[in-house]
Amino acid sequence: MKTLNKVFNKSSILVPGVAILLGLIVGAIAMLAGGYNPIVAYYSLLDKLFSSPYNIGEAIRAITPLIFTGIAVAFAFRTGLFNIGVEGQFIMGMTGATLVGVTLDLPWYIHAPLAVITGAVFGGVWAAIAGFLKATRGVNEVISSIMLNWIALFLSNYIVATFLVEKGQQKSRPVHESALLTIDWLIELMDKARMHWGTFIAIICIVVFYVLLWRTKQGYELRAVGHNPDAALYAGMNVNRTIVKSMFISGLFAGLGGVFEILGVFGYQTVMAASWGYGFDGIAVALLGGNTPVGVLLGAILFGGLNYGSTGMSFGAGVPSEVVRIVIGSVIFFVASHGLVKWFLKPFLNKRASKRKEAV
């Protein structure tokens, strides 16, 4: 058994690769059952992702908010909290950035940073409400954060429709150019794809996530409270304050995702009929990535790439959106089901372990 465990550890790259392959195979079977050609469909998916600088840029643009929301979920989870309210925090980040971007007219070196900070703080404070309720009243953060998602949606719509609306339209006035965070030279390089500074900030946030949790005293306290609040309290840590702090930081990451959708992609905020869904996708991304910084990045690339490339399957191979979702769901299922994949690989790994034992 020890030998087999060593093989599993050394197969950490093999298992995710086989998981993705199994997901694509199941997706291919679903397409064949529906009378569609899976080879053409998968070629169309790859063609959509890599056929032009524009498509590559737009794929990166689609991946970026998933990095932010994935980090937000993973950070909270690593500190013993399940933040289901990332969607609402994402929306509040959008609203904070829109408020500053539309109502103020400042030099770019003040306006853009202020809009970013405001949106991030809006997201952080919104998450901290759930943390405060848990810390002071024992309210489960799953329940409170889900409810706060809906409150954020309707509050955001009220703010936009009442104070920021463009006359005669269901969207806010445009954000002042001094607050926009697009990268003009990169947009030209990527054939007008909507490239912005948020992609680089997302990579920085991954590093911050790792350094904060595993290389600082504050991170140790956050993880300690998450693992065992009673032991942390006995050690002299302020458990209630740490819970609120953890949710606030998680919300900051989510809020930043919303900030860059406004300042980097659209330049205005709409009156939304429904949530964007990035926050809920972030839960899948975090789980796919094992709640680790690098894992979240890879999970966002996989999830965002499949989502963006799936439109190529619809147009290039005529695969309906329902079947496309089966393909995406199959890949995610197998990537998330490490135990099932290891069971599938067990005969091969047993044989490999035996050979190693005989060689010794």
C-alpha positions as CSV (number, residue, x, y, z in Angstrom):
1,M,0.0,0.0,0.0
2,K,2.8,2.4,0.8
3,T,4.4,1.7,-2.6
4,L,1.1,2.3,-4.3
5,N,0.7,5.6,-2.4
6,K,4.1,6.7,-3.6
7,V,3.0,6.0,-7.2
8,F,-0.1,8.0,-6.7
9,N,1.9,10.9,-5.3
10,K,4.2,10.8,-8.3
11,S,1.2,10.6,-10.6
12,S,-0.2,13.9,-9.5
13,I,0.1,15.2,-13.1
14,L,-1.2,12.0,-14.6
15,V,-4.5,12.0,-12.6
16,P,-5.8,15.4,-13.7
17,G,-4.8,14.7,-17.3
18,V,-6.7,11.4,-17.3
19,A,-9.6,13.1,-15.7
20,I,-9.9,15.6,-18.5
21,L,-9.5,12.8,-21.1
22,L,-12.3,10.8,-19.4
23,G,-14.6,13.9,-19.4
24,L,-14.0,14.5,-23.1
25,I,-14.7,10.9,-23.8
26,V,-18.0,11.0,-21.9
27,G,-18.8,14.2,-23.7
28,A,-18.0,12.6,-27.1
29,I,-20.4,9.7,-26.2
30,A,-23.1,12.2,-25.5
31,M,-22.5,14.0,-28.8
32,L,-22.6,10.7,-30.7
33,A,-25.9,9.8,-29.0
34,G,-27.3,13.1,-30.2
35,G,-26.0,12.5,-33.8
36,Y,-23.1,15.0,-33.7
37,N,-19.5,14.5,-34.7
38,P,-17.3,14.8,-31.6
39,I,-14.1,15.2,-33.6
40,V,-15.5,18.2,-35.5
41,A,-16.9,19.6,-32.3
42,Y,-13.6,19.4,-30.4
43,Y,-11.7,20.8,-33.3
44,S,-14.2,23.7,-33.4
45,L,-13.6,24.2,-29.6
46,L,-9.8,24.4,-30.1
47,D,-10.3,26.6,-33.2
48,K,-12.4,29.0,-31.3
49,L,-9.8,29.3,-28.5
50,F,-6.6,29.5,-30.6
51,S,-7.6,30.5,-34.2
52,S,-6.8,34.2,-33.9
53,P,-5.2,36.8,-31.5
54,Y,-8.8,38.1,-30.9
55,N,-10.1,34.7,-29.7
56,I,-7.0,34.2,-27.5
57,G,-7.4,37.6,-25.9
58,E,-11.2,37.1,-25.3
59,A,-10.5,33.7,-23.8
60,I,-8.0,35.3,-21.4
61,R,-10.7,38.0,-20.7
62,A,-13.2,35.3,-19.8
63,I,-10.7,33.5,-17.5
64,T,-9.8,36.6,-15.5
65,P,-13.0,37.0,-13.4
66,L,-12.9,33.3,-12.6
67,I,-9.5,33.7,-11.1
68,F,-10.7,36.4,-8.8
69,T,-13.9,34.5,-7.7
70,G,-12.0,31.2,-7.4
71,I,-9.4,32.8,-5.1
72,A,-12.2,34.4,-3.0
73,V,-13.9,31.0,-2.5
74,A,-10.6,29.2,-1.9
75,F,-9.3,31.8,0.6
76,A,-12.5,31.5,2.7
77,F,-12.4,27.7,2.6
78,R,-8.8,27.6,3.7
79,T,-9.8,29.6,6.8
80,G,-12.7,27.2,7.6
81,L,-15.5,29.3,6.0
82,F,-17.7,28.5,3.0
83,N,-18.3,31.7,1.2
84,I,-21.3,31.2,-1.1
85,G,-21.8,34.9,-1.4
86,V,-19.0,35.6,-3.8
87,E,-21.6,36.4,-6.5
88,G,-23.0,39.2,-4.4
89,Q,-19.6,40.5,-3.5
90,F,-18.6,40.5,-7.2
91,I,-21.7,42.6,-7.9
92,M,-21.0,45.0,-5.1
93,G,-17.4,45.4,-6.5
94,M,-19.0,46.4,-9.8
95,T,-21.3,48.9,-8.1
96,G,-18.5,50.5,-6.1
97,A,-16.3,50.9,-9.2
98,T,-19.2,52.3,-11.2
99,L,-20.1,54.8,-8.5
100,V,-16.6,56.3,-8.4
101,G,-16.1,56.0,-12.2
102,V,-19.3,57.8,-13.1
103,T,-19.8,60.4,-10.4
104,L,-16.2,61.6,-10.0
105,D,-14.0,63.3,-12.6
106,L,-10.3,63.2,-11.4
107,P,-6.9,62.7,-12.9
108,W,-6.3,59.1,-14.0
109,Y,-3.6,58.5,-11.4
110,I,-6.1,59.2,-8.7
111,H,-9.4,58.2,-10.3
112,A,-8.5,54.7,-11.4
113,P,-6.9,53.6,-8.2
114,L,-9.7,55.1,-6.2
115,A,-12.3,53.2,-8.2
116,V,-10.4,50.0,-7.8
117,I,-10.0,50.4,-4.0
118,T,-13.7,51.4,-3.6
119,G,-15.0,48.4,-5.5
120,A,-12.7,46.0,-3.6
121,V,-13.8,47.5,-0.3
122,F,-17.5,47.3,-1.3
123,G,-16.9,43.6,-1.9
124,G,-15.0,43.1,1.3
125,V,-17.5,44.9,3.5
126,W,-20.4,42.9,1.9
127,A,-18.6,39.6,2.8
128,A,-17.7,40.9,6.2
129,I,-21.4,41.3,7.0
130,A,-21.7,37.5,6.8
131,G,-18.6,37.1,8.8
132,F,-19.9,39.5,11.5
133,L,-23.2,37.6,11.7
134,K,-21.3,34.3,12.2
135,A,-18.9,35.7,14.7
136,T,-21.4,37.6,16.9
137,R,-24.7,35.7,16.4
138,G,-23.6,32.2,15.2
139,V,-25.4,32.6,11.9
140,N,-24.1,30.1,9.4
141,E,-22.2,31.9,6.7
142,V,-23.6,29.7,3.9
143,I,-27.2,30.9,4.7
144,S,-26.4,34.6,5.2
145,S,-24.1,34.9,2.2
146,I,-26.7,33.3,-0.1
147,M,-29.3,35.8,1.1
148,L,-26.8,38.6,0.7
149,N,-26.4,37.6,-3.0
150,W,-30.0,38.6,-3.7
151,I,-29.8,41.7,-1.6
152,A,-26.6,42.8,-3.5
153,L,-28.4,42.2,-6.9
154,F,-31.4,44.3,-6.1
155,L,-29.4,47.0,-4.2
156,S,-27.1,47.4,-7.1
157,N,-30.0,47.7,-9.5
158,Y,-31.6,50.3,-7.3
159,I,-28.4,52.4,-7.1
160,V,-27.8,52.2,-10.9
161,A,-31.4,52.9,-11.8
162,T,-31.8,55.8,-9.3
163,F,-28.5,57.6,-9.2
164,L,-26.4,56.5,-12.2
165,V,-28.8,55.6,-15.0
166,E,-28.3,56.8,-18.6
167,K,-31.5,58.6,-19.6
168,G,-33.9,56.3,-21.5
169,Q,-31.7,53.2,-21.0
170,Q,-31.3,50.3,-18.6
171,K,-27.6,51.0,-17.8
172,S,-25.5,53.5,-16.0
173,R,-23.8,56.5,-17.6
174,P,-20.4,55.6,-19.1
175,V,-17.4,55.5,-16.7
176,H,-15.0,58.5,-17.2
177,E,-12.1,57.6,-19.4
178,S,-9.7,58.5,-16.5
179,A,-11.0,55.5,-14.5
180,L,-10.8,52.9,-17.3
181,L,-8.1,50.2,-17.0
182,T,-7.9,48.9,-20.5
183,I,-4.5,48.3,-22.1
184,D,-4.6,50.0,-25.5
185,W,-1.4,48.6,-26.9
186,L,-2.4,45.0,-25.9
187,I,-5.9,45.5,-27.3
188,E,-4.3,46.4,-30.7
189,L,-1.9,43.5,-30.4
190,M,-4.8,41.1,-29.7
191,D,-6.9,42.4,-32.6
192,K,-9.4,44.4,-30.5
193,A,-9.9,41.8,-27.8
194,R,-10.9,43.4,-24.5
195,M,-7.6,43.3,-22.6
196,H,-7.2,45.0,-19.3
197,W,-5.0,45.3,-16.2
198,G,-7.2,43.0,-14.3
199,T,-5.5,39.9,-15.8
200,F,-2.2,41.0,-14.3
201,I,-3.8,42.0,-11.0
202,A,-5.4,38.5,-10.8
203,I,-1.9,36.9,-11.1
204,I,-0.6,39.2,-8.4
205,C,-3.6,38.2,-6.2
206,I,-2.7,34.5,-6.6
207,V,0.8,35.3,-5.2
208,V,-0.8,37.4,-2.4
209,F,-3.1,34.5,-1.6
210,Y,-0.2,32.2,-1.1
211,V,2.1,34.6,0.7
212,L,-0.6,35.8,3.1
213,L,-1.8,32.4,4.1
214,W,1.4,30.4,4.3
215,R,4.2,33.0,4.8
216,T,2.8,35.4,7.4
217,K,1.8,35.3,11.1
218,Q,-1.6,36.6,10.1
219,G,-2.1,33.8,7.7
220,Y,-1.2,31.2,10.3
221,E,-3.9,32.7,12.6
222,L,-6.4,32.6,9.8
223,R,-5.7,29.0,9.1
224,A,-5.6,28.1,12.8
225,V,-9.0,29.5,13.5
226,G,-10.3,27.7,10.5
227,H,-8.9,24.3,11.6
228,N,-9.9,24.5,15.2
229,P,-11.5,27.7,16.7
230,D,-11.4,26.3,20.2
231,A,-7.7,25.6,20.1
232,A,-7.1,29.0,18.5
233,L,-9.1,30.7,21.3
234,Y,-7.1,28.8,23.9
235,A,-3.9,30.0,22.2
236,G,-5.0,33.6,22.7
237,M,-6.2,34.4,19.2
238,N,-9.3,36.6,18.7
239,V,-11.5,34.1,16.9
240,N,-14.4,36.5,16.1
241,R,-12.2,39.2,14.7
242,T,-10.3,36.6,12.6
243,I,-13.6,35.3,11.1
244,V,-14.6,38.8,10.0
245,K,-11.2,39.5,8.7
246,S,-11.1,36.3,6.7
247,M,-14.5,37.0,5.0
248,F,-13.4,40.6,4.4
249,I,-10.3,39.5,2.5
250,S,-12.3,36.9,0.6
251,G,-14.7,39.6,-0.4
252,L,-11.9,41.9,-1.5
253,F,-10.8,39.3,-4.1
254,A,-14.4,38.9,-5.3
255,G,-14.9,42.7,-5.4
256,L,-11.8,43.1,-7.6
257,G,-13.3,40.7,-10.1
258,G,-16.3,42.9,-10.4
259,V,-14.2,46.1,-10.5
260,F,-12.3,45.0,-13.6
261,E,-15.5,43.9,-15.5
262,I,-16.6,47.5,-15.3
263,L,-13.3,49.4,-15.6
264,G,-11.7,47.0,-18.0
265,V,-14.4,45.4,-20.1
266,F,-17.7,47.3,-20.4
267,G,-17.2,50.8,-19.0
268,Y,-20.8,50.9,-17.6
269,Q,-23.1,48.8,-15.4
270,T,-26.5,47.5,-16.5
271,V,-29.7,47.1,-14.5
272,M,-29.4,43.3,-14.2
273,A,-32.3,40.9,-14.6
274,A,-30.2,38.1,-13.0
275,S,-26.7,37.5,-11.5
276,W,-23.7,37.1,-13.7
277,G,-22.8,33.7,-12.4
278,Y,-19.1,34.3,-12.0
279,G,-19.4,33.9,-8.2
280,F,-21.0,30.5,-8.5
281,D,-18.5,29.4,-11.2
282,G,-15.8,30.5,-8.8
283,I,-17.0,27.8,-6.4
284,A,-16.4,25.1,-9.1
285,V,-13.0,26.7,-9.9
286,A,-11.9,26.6,-6.3
287,L,-13.0,23.0,-5.9
288,L,-11.3,22.0,-9.1
289,G,-8.1,23.6,-8.0
290,G,-8.2,22.0,-4.6
291,N,-8.3,25.5,-3.0
292,T,-4.7,26.1,-3.8
293,P,-3.3,29.2,-5.5
294,V,-1.9,27.4,-8.5
295,G,-4.8,25.0,-8.6
296,V,-7.3,27.9,-8.8
297,L,-5.3,29.4,-11.7
298,L,-5.4,26.1,-13.6
299,G,-9.1,25.5,-12.7
300,A,-10.0,29.0,-14.0
301,I,-8.1,28.4,-17.3
302,L,-9.9,25.0,-17.8
303,F,-13.3,26.3,-16.8
304,G,-13.0,29.6,-18.6
305,G,-11.4,28.0,-21.7
306,L,-14.2,25.4,-22.0
307,N,-16.9,28.1,-21.5
308,Y,-15.5,30.4,-24.2
309,G,-14.5,27.7,-26.6
310,S,-17.9,26.0,-26.3
311,T,-19.4,28.7,-28.6
312,G,-17.2,27.3,-31.3
313,M,-18.8,23.9,-30.8
314,S,-22.2,25.4,-31.3
315,F,-21.4,27.4,-34.4
316,G,-18.7,25.2,-35.9
317,A,-20.3,21.7,-35.3
318,G,-23.9,22.6,-34.8
319,V,-23.9,21.1,-31.3
320,P,-26.7,22.6,-29.2
321,S,-25.9,24.4,-26.0
322,E,-27.5,21.6,-23.8
323,V,-25.0,19.0,-25.2
324,V,-22.2,21.5,-24.8
325,R,-23.0,21.8,-21.1
326,I,-22.9,18.0,-20.8
327,V,-19.4,18.1,-22.2
328,I,-18.3,20.8,-19.8
329,G,-20.0,19.2,-16.9
330,S,-18.4,15.8,-17.7
331,V,-14.9,17.3,-17.7
332,I,-15.5,19.1,-14.4
333,F,-17.0,16.0,-12.8
334,F,-14.0,13.9,-13.6
335,V,-11.5,16.6,-12.7
336,A,-13.2,17.0,-9.3
337,S,-13.5,13.3,-8.7
338,H,-9.9,12.4,-8.0
339,G,-10.9,9.3,-6.1
340,L,-12.9,8.0,-9.0
341,V,-10.0,8.6,-11.5
342,K,-7.5,6.9,-9.2
343,W,-9.9,3.9,-9.0
344,F,-9.9,3.8,-12.8
345,L,-6.1,4.0,-12.9
346,K,-5.6,1.5,-10.0
347,P,-4.9,-1.6,-12.2
348,F,-2.2,0.3,-14.2
349,L,-0.7,1.8,-11.0
350,N,-0.8,-1.5,-9.2
351,K,1.2,-3.1,-12.1
352,R,3.6,-0.2,-12.0
353,A,4.1,-0.5,-8.3
354,S,4.8,-4.2,-8.6
355,K,7.4,-3.6,-11.2
356,R,9.1,-1.1,-9.0
357,K,9.0,-3.5,-6.1
358,E,10.5,-6.3,-8.2
359,A,13.2,-4.0,-9.4
360,V,14.2,-3.2,-5.9
